[in-house]
Amino acid sequence: MQRWFITMKKADFNRIGEKYHISPIVARLIRNRDIIGDDAIDFYLNGTIADLYDGMLMKDMDCAVEILAEKIREEKRIRVIGDYDIDGVNATYILQEGLSGLGADVDTDIPDRIKDGYGLNRMLIDRAIDDGIDTIVTCDNGIAASEEIAYAKDNGLTVVVTDHHEVPYIEMDGEKEYIIPKADAVADPHRADCGYPFKGLCGAAVAYKLVEALYNVMQRDPEDMDYLMENVAIATVGDVMDLTGENRIFVKQGLEMLKRTQNPGLKALIECTGIDVDRLNAYHIGFVIGPCINASGRLDTAKRALELLNARTRRDAVMLAEDLKALNDSRKEMTERGVAEAVNLIETTSLKDDRVLVVYLPDCHESIAGIIAGRIRERYYRPVFVLTKAEDGVKGSGRSIEAYDMFAQMCRCRALFTKFGGHKLAAGLSLEEGNVQRFRETINTLCDLTEEDLQEKVSIDMQLPFPYITEQLVQELELLEPFGKGNPKPLFAGKDLRVISPRIFGKNRNVLKCRLEDMQGNQMEAVYFGDVEKCLKTMEEKKVMAFTYYPSVNEYMGRRNVQVTIVDYQ
């Protein structure tokens, strides 16, 4: 069951509107996103690359830059070790491009999800030693690899960590003792002793900051590397970071660069997935480009996605892009089967009574556990762990809800894991098969979620009468883009709306169309893309309903008309 509430934040919307040449409606939407004060509003509406913070403000960034500048001058062999997801692949590409642009002897390695698991491990370090590597630079991993880094140091390697994940800690008597690896430099904005003003960067953004700082120190123009902002944008959206502060600028600027990208691989991927490049936005990264890049690390090797970014000829780029798209199509089918199996298990066992769902699917491909966990979380609105049988024990991924700090709760039962890490809303773990039931029992015993916490909250910006929904308003809403986590698409509501002529259509019968009429007789075309059969049944029974929606312009056969897309209904 959902709980709807209207965000009622106060401000002088007319004054804000006049000052920034926007309507009071848009001024209210900005205030609802907690953008307060003239400086913050100006940054939100008009922020540019010039407003980004200096990477040198990050703890240990000066050490990292100094070490790498020296290694480049000494022609030492450097290896970038990334991760197998969209953030890790783009972070690896950014460091590889940046370092080679400075003349470094640099290569890359990315762990295999199945053979190596997440992050830095001994096999990767041994491989580096065998290959005569002098320095390892991690990106999007490393902060939780204290033992592995100690092993690398014992074997004479220099190690620079760049990461954005939470720093692991041990809690003793309510005090947190943070475990920072003993690398030569550790740049991670989540360090408690790091004064960097914006904590929400992805791994690729931290890598970009390092490249920029390195170019400055080595007296090269950092603007030569501006084109890598498109990779930061892809990683930021793909890794579901909040689109606030610096991330908003990275994604806004990066999207514009992506529309005219010179990268043959990205160009080919945009073409083969059928994206209209002029309309490319954050949605396309999150739901079209991103899943293709991620599919490589899930079902094959993430090195394929890195190859795509490195492709130099159109022929190679097209071939690699089509491979990634085919892998993603295969991943979608596997996901549907896994979700169906998980739902069946929950509905037919005592799992459905748990507040934290721990679903063990031994035969599921471990690479899609996180996607299945996300889908199950959406369906049941509870924290979810999906576990699968791995080569050595059990591996899993978790996806959480707003009221549940998944990483903090896992720290409380860390003794059950052989390995774990993550954020408040997502995590990864490994454990022995014999501990699966103990984990389920322990994580539920520790859980203090209330019934209210387990009700999904739908935050509505305002009730908006139909006469206010115009093409001009739709255009003005574009000022608030890019939309995503932390900067949601505006959501409006209307109640006591009469449903006229609802019908399902489309090749796959997956679109519902109707007209909505308010109490004053104003009508609006509406579409719905969710569970259309269920929605149609409700509409036919109820006739008068409440809806949440966002407005858009529908263009068909040269005709444009304003419509609303229904999101929720009651």
Beta strands, then each sheet from edge to edge (+ up, - down):
strand 1: 2-6
strand 2: 77-81
strand 3: 105-109
strand 4: 135-139
strand 5: 158-162
strand 6: 169-172
strand 7: 175-178
strand 8: 185-187
strand 9: 357-360
strand 10: 384-390
strand 11: 393-399
strand 12: 417-422
strand 13: 426-431
strand 14: 456-460
strand 15: 462-463
strand 16: 492-505
strand 17: 511-517
strand 18: 523-528
strand 19: 544-556
strand 20: 559-569
sheet 1: 1+ 14+
sheet 2: 3+ 2+ 4+ 5+ 8+
sheet 3: 6+ 7-
sheet 4: 9+ 10+ 11- 13+ 12-
sheet 5: 15+ 16+ 17- 18+ 20+ 19-
end
